[in-house]
Every structure is written in structure tokens, then in C-alpha cells.
């Protein structure tokens, strides 16, 4: 297949290094673009009141006190998710209203596995124009099976030395169009893969509703991410940095103004889903959805030429139970009785233990 017609899609890597634009998913050579963006002039606080959100492209340096708790919840969930070491992902990309970019793909779906430390990702996508494409990415090099077979040795099937991540952009953009291709490369270059979030992006958050993901109750928080935040992700590899710089320049030329991301967090404190929308000055948008599971039990991703076990340890159990945690509190009462005929005293202690189970949030989704 000609390199110009190849597709990639993206959207996670070492914990705490995700990027703005959000989960674009270029599955395996298909960058499943989880771009991010948009609307929302009003958010709903946990107390039910409405508060004005900063316009896209601007972030308040002084978050409203009522939003601080929500921000802390999202920060904690991102840390727990990336610190788990691995997770599986399913994703869907819809280019939506990219009306000015006729070369845009009609959509991509796929699934993959992401390891966060060290970062490694494998994803297989179903691209309408190309069929199934598998992509492996270690933050420096890419191996694509299907499409243009980027990084593979001719006639080798699925082996080869790999090729630079930054050089993959031309193939992605020629398949998805410049706008969606740039968004896809942003996600592909994220240290957290398709999760595509970093602690540096969480400068404010609003609780906007509840719902369920794969049957698990979740609370939904909304983030606004500016182009500057999406570009300023710490601790990138040299190739990730080059790819991000190039994609940001292309997005600026395309009129990218920012993104909004709805982050669904379950009662165990893990990110179960992200829904991202990227907004452009001409009024068009691109959206993506990524769902995560098997935290700590997704297995090990190997690049071509590497050997070792890929399956998770036997009996591996994810800490994400989907059930509200049980907390135990212990109270102690101490009394001292003095004995007149002795200088010593007798001390008795009474302990009581109370077990409390938190009720899961409502499962009714509010928009």
C-alpha cells in the first residue's frame, strides 16, 4: 500500500505525562485521534449549582473554591490509573465536523494495551479505507503492520528495526487529513498513549454528572485544555517532543482553539472513560471516546525483536473493583484509676470498631 494512503490513529506512557488534545486514537498506524476541545460555558458543581467555566483557550489561574475538590479527584484518578502499570483500552474516533478537510477518515474503532513504565503501546484498529492495522509504539520508534508497514523490514511480515515516531506524521496526515492527522500525532506522542492526559493539564475541573461505564457507576468531571497546555507536556522523549512540536504548529495553522474532556471516574478511583472534543475556529469539531479496563492486569507489550511473557501474572486481580471501598474506624476510650495505697495506676482500654460502606453514586447520566 502506498505510504500516502496509510492510516494511523491514536490516543497513554510513564505516569503523569499525558497530553492535552486528548485521546486520539491512531490504532496501530492508525492514529485514533482523540482530539479535544470545546463547548461549555457553564458547569455543574458537586453542590448542584452552576458556575461559569473559563472560555476555551483560557484557564483561570485561581480556580473557584468549589472546583478544587473536583480537581483533586481527577488528579488522584490519573495518578492511580497510570501507576497501575498497564491497562487495556477500546476506542472510537469520529472526525465529526471537519468540513474544511475533505481527506478526513470517516471513523476508526479499535482496541489495545498500554504499559506506562516503561511506556509501550500496541493497538489494532479497523479503518474503513484500509482494513485492520496494528501499531506498536515505544515513545521513540513505531512499527506498523498493515498500511505502509512503517518501521518493518520488506517482506518480513511483522519484524523490523522500527522507524522514528516523528517521521510517522506524514503517513498519518495523508490518511486522515492535516487537521485530524495532527491531532492523532499529538495523542500518539503522549506518554500515556490513548489516555492522553497529564497532571499539568488539570488546572481546574468541574463535576458535571454521573453515569455507568461497562456497568460500573462513575462520576463525570469536565476539563478544559488549552493549546498551550497540550503543547507543554513534561518529560517527553526527543521523538515525542519533535512530533508534538510539529503537530502543534500544524494545528495552530488549522485554527485549533482548545478542547474539553469528560473524564469518568469509578468509585475505586480509576479513570474508566474519556470523551474528548477538539474545537476549531471555523466551527468544526472532532471527537473521540476511549474506555479503560484491567488496571495492572493488561499484560506486557513487547516491540518486534523483544522476547518475554506478554500475559499478566496468573491470578492477577485489578485493584479496580468497581465497588465503593469499605472503611474501618477505631475509637478508643482510656480511663485511669488511682490506687491510694500504691504509686502505680491501673489503665483499662475499651475499643470499638465500626465498618462503613460508602454507597455508589447514582447511575443516572446528566448532560
C-alpha positions as CSV (number, residue, x, y, z in Angstrom):
1,X,0.0,0.0,0.0
2,X,1.2,3.5,-0.8
3,X,2.5,5.4,2.2
4,X,0.3,8.3,1.4
5,X,-2.8,6.2,1.9
6,X,-1.8,4.7,5.2
7,X,-3.7,5.4,8.4
8,X,-2.9,5.7,12.0
9,X,-4.9,6.6,14.9
10,X,-4.1,7.3,18.4
11,X,-4.6,8.5,22.0
12,X,-1.1,7.0,27.5
13,X,3.1,6.4,29.0
14,X,5.1,7.0,32.1
15,X,2.6,8.1,34.6
16,X,1.8,11.8,34.7
17,X,2.8,12.7,31.2
18,X,-0.3,12.8,29.2
19,X,-1.1,15.5,26.7
20,X,-3.8,17.8,26.0
21,X,-5.7,17.3,22.9
22,X,-6.9,14.2,24.3
23,X,-7.3,10.8,23.3
24,X,-6.8,10.5,19.7
25,X,-6.5,7.0,18.7
26,X,-4.4,6.1,15.8
27,X,-4.6,2.5,16.2
28,X,-1.6,0.8,15.1
29,X,-0.7,3.0,12.3
30,X,-4.0,4.5,12.6
31,X,-3.9,7.4,14.7
32,X,-7.2,7.3,16.5
33,X,-7.5,10.9,17.2
34,X,-8.7,11.7,20.5
35,X,-8.6,15.4,20.0
36,X,-10.2,17.6,22.4
37,X,-12.0,20.7,22.8
38,X,-14.9,22.8,23.2
39,X,-18.0,24.0,24.4
40,X,-19.3,24.6,27.8
41,X,-19.9,28.0,29.2
42,X,-21.5,26.5,32.3
43,X,-20.5,23.6,34.5
44,X,-22.4,22.0,37.4
45,X,-20.6,21.8,40.7
46,X,-20.9,18.9,43.1
47,X,-23.4,21.0,45.1
48,X,-25.7,21.3,42.1
49,X,-25.0,25.0,41.4
50,X,-23.9,26.3,38.0
51,X,-20.6,28.1,37.7
52,X,-19.1,29.8,34.7
53,X,-16.2,27.9,33.1
54,X,-13.3,29.7,31.5
55,X,-13.6,30.1,27.7
56,X,-11.8,27.6,25.6
57,X,-8.2,28.8,25.1
58,X,-8.1,30.5,28.6
59,X,-7.6,29.0,32.0
60,X,-8.3,30.7,35.3
61,X,-5.2,30.9,37.5
62,X,-7.5,31.0,40.5
63,X,-9.9,28.1,40.4
64,X,-13.2,28.6,42.2
65,X,-13.0,27.0,45.6
66,X,-16.0,24.8,44.8
67,X,-14.0,23.2,42.0
68,X,-10.8,22.5,43.9
69,X,-12.2,19.2,45.3
70,X,-13.1,18.0,41.8
71,X,-9.7,18.9,40.5
72,X,-8.1,16.8,43.3
73,X,-10.3,13.8,42.4
74,X,-9.2,13.9,38.8
75,X,-5.5,14.3,39.7
76,X,-5.8,11.3,42.1
77,X,-7.6,9.2,39.5
78,X,-5.0,9.9,36.8
79,X,-2.2,9.0,39.2
80,X,-3.9,5.7,40.2
81,X,-4.6,4.8,36.6
82,X,-1.1,5.4,35.3
83,X,0.6,4.0,38.4
84,X,-1.2,0.7,37.8
85,X,1.4,0.0,35.2
86,X,-0.8,-1.3,32.5
87,X,-4.4,-1.2,31.2
88,X,-6.5,-2.2,28.2
89,X,-8.3,0.3,26.0
90,X,-11.1,0.3,23.4
91,X,-11.7,3.4,21.4
92,X,-13.7,5.1,18.8
93,X,-12.9,8.1,16.7
94,X,-15.4,10.4,14.8
95,X,-13.9,13.2,12.9
96,X,-17.3,15.0,13.1
97,X,-17.5,18.4,11.5
98,X,-14.1,18.6,9.9
99,X,-15.8,20.2,6.9
100,X,-12.8,22.0,5.6
101,X,-10.7,18.9,5.4
102,X,-12.2,16.5,2.7
103,X,-9.4,13.9,3.1
104,X,-10.6,13.1,6.7
105,X,-11.4,9.5,7.5
106,X,-15.0,8.5,8.2
107,X,-14.1,7.0,11.6
108,X,-12.0,4.4,13.3
109,X,-12.6,1.8,16.1
110,X,-10.1,-0.4,17.8
111,X,-8.5,-1.8,21.0
112,X,-5.1,-2.0,22.5
113,X,-2.9,-2.4,25.6
114,X,-0.8,0.4,27.2
115,X,2.1,-0.1,29.6
116,X,3.1,3.1,31.4
117,X,6.5,2.4,32.9
118,X,8.4,2.0,30.7
119,X,5.9,3.2,28.1
120,X,4.8,0.8,25.4
121,X,1.6,0.6,23.4
122,X,0.1,-1.9,20.9
123,X,-3.2,-1.1,19.2
124,X,-5.2,-2.7,16.4
125,X,-7.7,-0.5,14.5
126,X,-10.4,-1.1,12.0
127,X,-10.0,1.6,9.4
128,X,-12.8,1.8,6.8
129,X,-10.5,2.6,3.9
130,X,-7.6,0.3,4.9
131,X,-8.9,-2.6,6.9
132,X,-7.1,-3.8,10.1
133,X,-3.9,-2.1,11.1
134,X,-1.7,-2.9,14.1
135,X,0.7,-0.3,15.6
136,X,3.4,-0.7,18.2
137,X,5.0,2.4,19.7
138,X,7.6,2.7,22.5
139,X,7.8,6.5,22.5
140,X,10.8,6.6,20.2
141,X,10.1,4.2,17.3
142,X,7.0,2.9,15.5
143,X,6.2,-0.4,13.9
144,X,3.1,-0.6,11.7
145,X,1.7,-3.8,10.3
146,X,-0.8,-3.1,7.5
147,X,-1.0,0.2,5.7
148,X,2.5,1.3,4.7
149,X,4.3,-1.2,7.0
150,X,6.2,1.7,8.5
151,X,9.3,0.5,10.5
152,X,9.1,-3.1,9.2
153,X,11.7,-4.8,7.0
154,X,10.4,-5.5,3.5
155,X,8.9,-9.0,3.2
156,X,9.4,-9.6,6.9
157,X,5.8,-9.8,8.0
158,X,5.9,-8.1,11.4
159,X,9.6,-7.6,12.2
160,X,12.0,-4.8,11.5
161,X,14.1,-2.1,13.2
162,X,11.3,0.4,13.7
163,X,11.3,3.9,12.4
164,X,11.2,7.3,14.2
165,X,7.9,8.4,15.7
166,X,8.3,11.9,14.4
167,X,8.6,10.6,10.8
168,X,5.3,8.8,11.0
169,X,3.4,12.1,10.9
170,X,3.4,12.3,7.1
171,X,1.6,8.9,6.7
172,X,-1.0,9.8,9.4
173,X,-1.7,13.2,7.9
174,X,-2.0,11.9,4.4
175,X,-4.6,9.4,5.6
176,X,-6.6,11.4,8.0
177,X,-6.1,14.9,6.6
178,X,-3.8,17.6,8.1
179,X,-6.1,18.6,10.9
180,X,-7.1,15.1,12.2
181,X,-3.6,13.8,11.4
182,X,-2.0,16.4,13.6
183,X,-4.5,15.6,16.4
184,X,-3.7,12.0,16.0
185,X,0.0,12.5,16.2
186,X,-0.5,14.6,19.4
187,X,-2.1,11.6,21.0
188,X,0.3,9.1,19.6
189,X,3.1,11.1,21.1
190,X,1.5,11.2,24.6
191,X,3.5,9.5,27.4
192,X,0.2,7.9,28.4
193,X,-0.9,6.7,25.0
194,X,-4.6,6.8,24.3
195,X,-5.3,8.1,27.8
196,X,-3.7,11.3,26.6
197,X,-3.8,13.2,29.9
198,X,-1.1,14.8,32.1
199,X,-1.2,16.2,35.6
200,X,0.0,19.5,34.1
201,X,-3.3,19.8,32.2
202,X,-5.5,19.5,35.2
203,X,-5.6,23.1,36.3
204,X,-9.4,23.1,37.0
205,X,-12.2,20.6,36.9
206,X,-16.0,20.5,37.3
207,X,-18.2,17.7,38.4
208,X,-20.9,17.5,35.6
209,X,-22.9,14.3,36.2
210,X,-23.0,10.6,36.8
211,X,-23.4,7.5,34.7
212,X,-22.2,4.0,34.1
213,X,-19.3,2.5,32.1
214,X,-19.3,-1.2,31.5
215,X,-21.9,-1.5,34.3
216,X,-19.8,0.4,36.8
217,X,-21.1,3.6,38.4
218,X,-19.0,6.6,37.5
219,X,-18.9,10.3,38.3
220,X,-18.1,12.6,35.4
221,X,-15.7,15.5,35.6
222,X,-15.0,18.0,32.8
223,X,-11.6,19.6,31.9
224,X,-10.8,22.4,29.6
225,X,-7.5,22.1,27.9
226,X,-5.8,25.0,26.0
227,X,-3.4,24.7,23.0
228,X,-0.6,25.8,25.3
229,X,-1.3,23.1,27.8
230,X,-1.4,20.5,25.1
231,X,2.0,21.6,23.9
232,X,3.7,21.8,27.3
233,X,3.9,18.2,28.4
234,X,7.0,17.4,30.6
235,X,9.4,14.5,30.4
236,X,9.0,13.6,26.7
237,X,11.4,11.6,24.7
238,X,13.2,13.5,21.9
239,X,11.0,11.9,19.3
240,X,7.8,12.7,21.2
241,X,8.9,16.3,21.6
242,X,9.6,16.6,17.9
243,X,6.3,15.1,16.9
244,X,4.3,17.3,19.3
245,X,6.0,20.5,18.2
246,X,5.2,19.7,14.6
247,X,1.6,18.7,15.3
248,X,1.0,21.8,17.4
249,X,2.3,24.1,14.6
250,X,0.0,22.4,12.1
251,X,-3.0,22.6,14.5
252,X,-2.3,26.3,15.0
253,X,-2.4,26.8,11.2
254,X,-5.7,24.9,11.2
255,X,-7.3,27.2,13.8
256,X,-7.4,24.8,16.8
257,X,-8.7,26.7,19.8
258,X,-8.8,24.1,22.6
259,X,-10.6,21.1,23.9
260,X,-12.9,19.8,26.5
261,X,-12.6,16.3,28.0
262,X,-15.2,14.5,30.1
263,X,-13.4,12.1,32.5
264,X,-15.5,9.3,34.0
265,X,-14.1,8.0,37.3
266,X,-15.4,5.0,39.2
267,X,-15.8,4.5,42.9
268,X,-12.5,2.7,43.1
269,X,-10.8,5.9,41.9
270,X,-9.7,4.8,38.3
271,X,-10.4,6.6,35.0
272,X,-12.8,4.3,33.2
273,X,-13.6,6.5,30.2
274,X,-12.6,9.8,28.4
275,X,-14.8,11.6,25.9
276,X,-12.9,14.4,24.1
277,X,-13.9,17.1,21.7
278,X,-11.5,19.3,19.7
279,X,-12.7,22.7,18.6
280,X,-11.6,24.8,15.6
281,X,-12.1,28.4,14.7
282,X,-14.3,27.6,11.7
283,X,-16.8,25.9,14.0
284,X,-15.9,22.3,13.2
285,X,-15.2,19.7,15.8
286,X,-13.6,16.2,16.1
287,X,-14.5,13.8,18.9
288,X,-13.2,10.6,20.4
289,X,-14.1,8.1,23.2
290,X,-11.7,5.8,25.0
291,X,-12.7,3.2,27.6
292,X,-10.1,1.6,30.0
293,X,-10.0,-1.6,32.0
294,X,-7.8,-4.3,33.6
295,X,-5.7,-1.9,35.5
296,X,-2.4,-3.6,36.4
297,X,-3.5,-6.8,34.7
298,X,-3.3,-6.0,31.0
299,X,0.0,-7.7,30.4
300,X,3.3,-6.6,28.9
301,X,3.7,-5.0,25.5
302,X,6.7,-6.2,23.5
303,X,8.2,-4.5,20.5
304,X,9.4,-6.6,17.5
305,X,12.6,-8.3,18.4
306,X,11.9,-8.4,22.1
307,X,11.1,-11.6,23.9
308,X,9.4,-12.4,27.2
309,X,5.9,-13.1,28.7
310,X,3.1,-10.9,27.5
311,X,0.3,-12.3,29.6
312,X,-0.4,-10.8,33.0
313,X,0.6,-13.0,36.0
314,X,-1.7,-15.9,36.8
315,X,-4.5,-14.8,39.1
316,X,-3.8,-11.1,38.6
317,X,-6.6,-9.1,40.1
318,X,-7.1,-5.5,39.2
319,X,-7.4,-3.1,42.2
320,X,-10.3,-1.6,40.3
321,X,-13.2,-3.4,42.0
322,X,-15.9,-1.1,40.8
323,X,-17.3,-1.2,44.4
324,X,-17.2,1.5,47.0
325,X,-14.3,0.9,49.4
326,X,-15.0,-0.3,52.9
327,X,-13.5,1.9,55.6
328,X,-12.8,0.9,59.2
329,X,-12.6,3.4,62.0
330,X,-11.5,2.6,65.5
331,X,-12.2,4.7,68.6
332,X,-10.5,4.1,72.0
333,X,-11.6,5.3,75.4
334,X,-8.9,5.2,78.2
335,X,-9.6,5.6,81.9
336,X,-7.1,5.7,84.8
337,X,-7.9,4.7,88.3
338,X,-5.5,5.7,91.1
339,X,-4.9,3.4,94.0
340,X,-4.3,5.2,97.3
341,X,-2.0,2.6,98.8
342,X,0.2,2.4,95.7
343,X,2.0,4.8,93.4
344,X,1.1,2.7,90.4
345,X,-2.1,3.0,88.5
346,X,-4.3,0.6,86.5
347,X,-5.3,1.6,83.0
348,X,-8.1,-0.1,81.0
349,X,-8.8,0.5,77.3
350,X,-12.1,-0.1,75.5
351,X,-12.1,-0.3,71.7
352,X,-14.9,-0.2,69.3
353,X,-14.7,-0.9,65.6
354,X,-17.2,0.4,63.0
355,X,-17.3,-0.7,59.4
356,X,-18.9,1.7,56.9
357,X,-19.6,1.0,53.2
358,X,-19.9,4.1,51.0
359,X,-22.9,4.0,48.7
360,X,-22.0,4.2,45.0
361,X,-23.1,7.3,43.1
362,X,-26.3,7.4,41.1
363,X,-26.3,5.8,37.7
364,X,-28.4,8.4,36.1
365,X,-26.5,10.4,33.5
366,X,-27.0,14.1,33.3
367,X,-25.9,16.2,30.4
